[in-house]
Amino acid sequence: MNISIVSVGKLKEKYLKSGIDEYLKRLGPYAKIEIIEVPDEKAPETLSDQEMVMVKNAEGERILAKIGQDVHVIAMAIEGKAVSSEDLAENLDKLATYGKSKVAFVIGGSLGLSEAVIKRANEKISFGKITYPHQLMKLVLVEQIYRAFRINRNEPYHK
């Protein structure tokens, strides 16, 4: 399975990079996984609703440019379907079984995802109603993908 995580913004925090690198290493035997970072749109702290849409649209165009037509897209969205680790494992297993070998998880910037990205997504999932910083979400997502492969192979993993 080829999995990409397409996200807005460059990860700068060493502790997050270190955690992500560790899970990418652990994922090596299970899948090819790639982190793709697109630049965030520079914007002032306070924005009008119209300016927010413009920022999300610009970031959305960058995201969509990194996703091929044959890719199954899973948008990480707070309004998405709440999933457990077991749900994610089952979903990845079904995708692999039915020939969806290219999967992209998409993480938006601080304002979320554009309508165009949401429309392109095959599904929207959520890890709960709390808001995660998008940089931290990369680490949480990589860990959950690793956990999903362990679950699907009936391999032990701490609870």
C-alpha positions as CSV (number, residue, x, y, z in Angstrom):
1,M,0.0,0.0,0.0
2,N,1.2,3.5,-0.9
3,I,0.1,6.1,1.7
4,S,0.8,9.8,1.6
5,I,0.0,12.4,4.2
6,V,-0.5,15.7,2.4
7,S,-0.5,18.6,4.9
8,V,-0.3,22.3,5.0
9,G,2.7,23.9,6.6
10,K,6.3,22.8,7.2
11,L,7.0,20.9,10.4
12,K,9.7,22.8,12.4
13,E,9.4,21.3,15.9
14,K,12.2,18.7,16.4
15,Y,10.3,16.7,18.9
16,L,7.4,16.2,16.4
17,K,9.8,15.4,13.6
18,S,11.5,12.8,15.8
19,G,8.2,11.1,16.7
20,I,7.1,11.1,13.0
21,D,10.5,9.7,11.9
22,E,10.2,6.9,14.5
23,Y,6.8,5.8,13.2
24,L,7.8,6.1,9.6
25,K,10.7,3.7,10.3
26,R,8.3,1.3,12.1
27,L,5.9,1.5,9.1
28,G,8.6,0.4,6.7
29,P,7.7,-3.3,6.6
30,Y,4.0,-2.6,6.2
31,A,3.6,0.2,3.6
32,K,5.4,2.9,1.6
33,I,4.5,6.1,3.4
34,E,5.3,9.7,2.3
35,I,4.8,13.0,4.0
36,I,4.1,15.8,1.6
37,E,4.1,19.3,3.0
38,V,2.6,22.2,1.0
39,P,3.3,25.9,1.9
40,D,0.7,27.6,4.1
41,E,-0.7,30.8,2.8
42,K,0.7,33.9,4.5
43,A,-2.1,35.8,6.2
44,P,-2.6,38.3,9.0
45,E,-4.0,37.1,12.4
46,T,-7.4,38.5,11.9
47,L,-9.2,37.7,8.7
48,S,-12.7,38.4,7.3
49,D,-14.8,35.4,6.3
50,Q,-14.0,36.1,2.6
51,E,-10.2,36.3,3.3
52,M,-10.4,33.0,5.2
53,V,-12.0,31.3,2.2
54,M,-9.3,32.8,-0.1
55,V,-6.6,31.4,2.2
56,K,-8.2,27.9,2.3
57,N,-8.7,28.0,-1.5
58,A,-5.0,28.8,-2.1
59,E,-3.9,26.1,0.3
60,G,-6.4,23.7,-1.2
61,E,-5.0,24.2,-4.7
62,R,-1.6,23.3,-3.4
63,I,-3.0,20.2,-1.8
64,L,-4.9,19.0,-4.8
65,A,-1.8,19.5,-7.1
66,K,-0.1,16.7,-5.0
67,I,-2.9,14.2,-5.4
68,G,-3.3,12.0,-8.4
69,Q,-6.7,11.0,-10.0
70,D,-6.3,7.4,-8.9
71,V,-5.8,8.2,-5.2
72,H,-8.4,7.4,-2.5
73,V,-8.5,10.6,-0.5
74,I,-9.3,10.7,3.2
75,A,-9.8,14.2,4.6
76,M,-9.0,14.8,8.3
77,A,-11.9,17.0,9.3
78,I,-13.4,17.7,12.7
79,E,-16.9,17.3,11.1
80,G,-15.9,14.0,9.6
81,K,-17.0,10.5,10.8
82,A,-15.5,9.8,14.2
83,V,-13.3,6.7,14.0
84,S,-11.6,4.4,16.5
85,S,-8.2,2.8,15.9
86,E,-10.1,-0.4,15.0
87,D,-12.3,1.5,12.5
88,L,-9.2,2.9,10.8
89,A,-7.6,-0.5,10.6
90,E,-10.7,-2.0,9.1
91,N,-11.0,0.8,6.6
92,L,-7.3,0.5,5.5
93,D,-7.7,-3.3,5.2
94,K,-10.9,-2.9,3.0
95,L,-9.1,-0.3,0.8
96,A,-6.2,-2.8,0.2
97,T,-8.6,-5.7,-0.4
98,Y,-10.5,-3.8,-3.0
99,G,-7.5,-2.6,-4.9
100,K,-7.2,1.0,-3.5
101,S,-3.4,0.8,-3.1
102,K,-2.9,4.6,-3.2
103,V,-4.3,6.4,-0.3
104,A,-3.8,10.1,0.7
105,F,-4.7,11.5,4.1
106,V,-5.1,15.3,3.9
107,I,-4.6,17.6,6.8
108,G,-5.5,21.3,6.3
109,G,-3.9,24.4,7.7
110,S,-5.0,26.3,10.8
111,L,-8.2,27.4,9.0
112,G,-9.1,23.9,7.8
113,L,-9.7,22.5,4.3
114,S,-11.1,24.2,1.3
115,E,-14.5,23.1,-0.2
116,A,-12.6,21.8,-3.3
117,V,-10.5,19.5,-1.1
118,I,-13.6,18.3,0.8
119,K,-15.4,17.6,-2.5
120,R,-12.4,15.7,-3.8
121,A,-12.2,13.5,-0.7
122,N,-13.7,10.1,-0.9
123,E,-14.3,10.2,2.9
124,K,-13.9,12.5,5.9
125,I,-12.8,11.2,9.2
126,S,-12.2,12.7,12.6
127,F,-10.2,11.6,15.6
128,G,-12.7,13.5,17.9
129,K,-14.2,16.8,18.4
130,I,-11.1,18.5,19.9
131,T,-9.0,20.6,17.6
132,Y,-5.4,19.5,17.2
133,P,-2.6,21.8,15.9
134,H,-2.1,20.6,12.3
135,Q,1.6,19.8,13.1
136,L,0.7,17.5,16.0
137,M,-2.0,15.9,13.9
138,K,0.7,14.5,11.5
139,L,2.3,12.7,14.4
140,V,-1.1,11.4,15.7
141,L,-2.1,10.2,12.2
142,V,1.2,8.4,11.5
143,E,0.9,6.7,14.9
144,Q,-2.6,5.6,14.1
145,I,-1.7,4.3,10.7
146,Y,1.1,2.2,12.3
147,R,-1.4,1.0,14.9
148,A,-3.9,0.0,12.2
149,F,-1.3,-2.2,10.4
150,R,-0.4,-3.8,13.8
151,I,-4.1,-4.5,14.4
152,N,-4.7,-5.9,11.0
153,R,-1.8,-8.3,11.4
154,N,-2.9,-9.3,14.9
155,E,0.5,-8.1,16.2
156,P,0.8,-6.8,19.8
157,Y,0.7,-3.1,20.5
158,H,0.3,-1.3,23.7
159,K,-3.2,-0.1,24.5
